[in-house]
Amino acid sequence: MKQLGIFQYFSIENITKLTVWINSFGMIGPIIYIFLWIAACVFFLPGLPVALLGGLAFGPIYGTIYSSIGSTLGCLTAFLVARYAARSMVEEWVSDNEQFKKIDEGVKTQGWRMIMITRLVPVFPFNLQNYAYGLTKIDLKTYAVVSWVCMLPATIAFSFAGGSVVSGQGDLTKTLMYLGVAAVFFVLLSLLPGFIKKRHKV
């Protein structure tokens, strides 16, 4: 992907171009955006520009909805690839990875709580998590629900941050309101890792 220059295109600097590109699809823009999220999860593309893009292209509310759907489907796609489609290849990727061993052991001892810990505490790369969990004994339904819930605060924060730029244009009250919501969730995200580390001794 790096050789193709895709990583460079999916960057904060190109967020305006990405927004114009998504909007050019009209009514099917949300579908394209959801598939973009799936591609980001499967091919290890940066997630931050995609998350902000939802708010910029669709506003904070719909941006949150589409981003939540897309990121969850992306996580599930990578999970299923690891579990069924390319298990041996993924096993080779993580065979000597100490962090994966901790996740695997954590799933055995803590179950769904391990998903919560790794989603909210940045101890393991997000996209690699999706593949790693496919190799564990965690069931698909539990993985989907816990991942969705734990990703939601970040989804709201980035969607409202991006949405404040577009939906708030010409309306200072709206801009401040959207930025305020984003700020609340960013603060929540900054506090959660410390709480979880203390509670679960990560």
N, C-alpha and C positions, 0 to 999 in steps of 0.2 A: 504493500500500500504506500509506503514511503517513496518507493521508486517511481510510482505513478503520480506523486505530488498531491495525493488526496489529503494527506494530513495538513499540508499547507493551506489547502482550500477550506478545510473545516477549522477555521480559526476565528478568533474574535475580530480580527482585522477585516475579515470577509463577511461579517454578519449581515451587513446591509445588502450585499450581493445575494446572499442566501435568502434573505427575506423577499427580495424582488423575484427571485427564481421560484420560490414557493408560491407566492401570490399570482404568478403568471399561469398557474394551473387552474385558477378559478375555483369552482365548486369541488374539484377533486384534490385541491391543495391539502386538506387535512389528511387524506389517504396517503398522499406522497410524503407528507411529514411523518406520519406513523411508520411508513416503510423506511424513511431516513433514520429514525430512531432504531429500528431493528438492525439496519446495516451498521450503525454505530456500535451497537452492542456485539454483533457477531464479528466485525472486522476491526475491533479495537480502535475505532475513531474517537476523537475527543468528544466527550459528552456535554461539556459546558456550552460551546457554541450552539449545539442543537437544543439544549434546554432554554437558553435565552431566545433562540429563534422562535419558539412557540409563542412566547409573549409578544414578540415584535410582530409576527405575522398574523396572529389571531386575537390578540388582546389577552389580558391576564386570566379571565375566566375560561374561555375556550382553549387558551394556551395551556392552562393547567390540565384540562380534561384530555386534550390530544397528547400532551407530553406524558401524562400518566399512563394512558393506554399504550403509547408507543414504547416507552421505556420498559413497561411490564412485559409486553409481548417480546421485546428484544431480549430481555433477561431469560424468558421462557424458551425462546428459540435457541440461544446458546446452551442453555441447560439441557435441552433435548438433543442437540447435536452431540454434546459430550456424553450423554447417557446412551444414545442409540446409534447415531450416524457415524461418529468418528471417535469412539471411546478409546481405542488403542493409541491413536495419535495424541489425544489430550492427556492420557495417562503418561505418555512419554514426556510431554511438556512439563508436567508437575511432579514427576517421579522423585526428583531430588530437592524439591522445594519444601523447606522447613515450614513455611507459613501454611502450605496446603496440608501438611501433616497435622498441624495444630487445628486447622478447620475440620479435618476428618475426625480427629479425636474429640473435638468440641461437639460435633454433631452426635457422636456416640454417647457423650455424657450429658449434654445440655439440650439436644434436639433443636427445636425451632429458635431457641434463645441465641444460638450461635449465629444464625442468619441475622438476627436483630443486631448483635454485637458488631459483626463485620460490615453491615450496611451503614451503621451509624458511627463507628470508630474506624478511621482510615488506616487500618493495619494491613490491608490486602488490596491490591488494585481492583477497582470496581469490575471492569470487563472480564478479568481473569476469574473473579469470584463466580461469575455465571457459569463458566465451564467447570470450575472446580467442584461446585455443588452438584453438578450432574454426575460426578463420580462417587458421591457419598450416598448414604442410605436414606437421605431425606426424601419424602414423597413430594410429588409435583404440586399438589394442591397447597400443602403447607408452605412450600417454597414460594409459590405465586402470591399467596395472601400476605405472608410476612414481608416479602420483598416490596410489594405494593405499598403497604402501610408505612414501612420504614423509609421508602424513597419519597413519600408524599410531601414531607416538610420541605425538602430541597426542591422538589418540583414546583411547589407553590412559591417559594422564595424567588427562584429564577424566572418563573413565568410572570410574576408581578413586577419584578425588576425590569424585565424586557418590555412588558405591557405598559409600564409607566411612561416609556418613551413615546409610544404611538398613541395609546388611548388617552393619555394625559395632555397631548398637544393642544395648546390654546386654553386649557382649563387647569389652573394652578391647584385647585382643590383636589381634582382627580389625581393629578400627578403626585401630590403629597400623600394622598390616601394610599395609592398603589405602592409608593416607596415605603410608606409606614408599614404596610402589611409585609412587604419583602423584608424590611429591617427586623420585624418581630421574629420571623422565621429564621433569618440569618443568626440572630442572637440565640434562638432555640437550638439551632444546629451547632453553634459554638459551645453551648453548655452541655448538650447531651453526651458527647464523648467522655468528658470528665466524670459525669454521673455514672455512666455505664462502666467505665474502667474501675471506679471505686466499688460499685455494686457487685460486679462480676470478676473483679481482680484480673483484668485483662493485662 
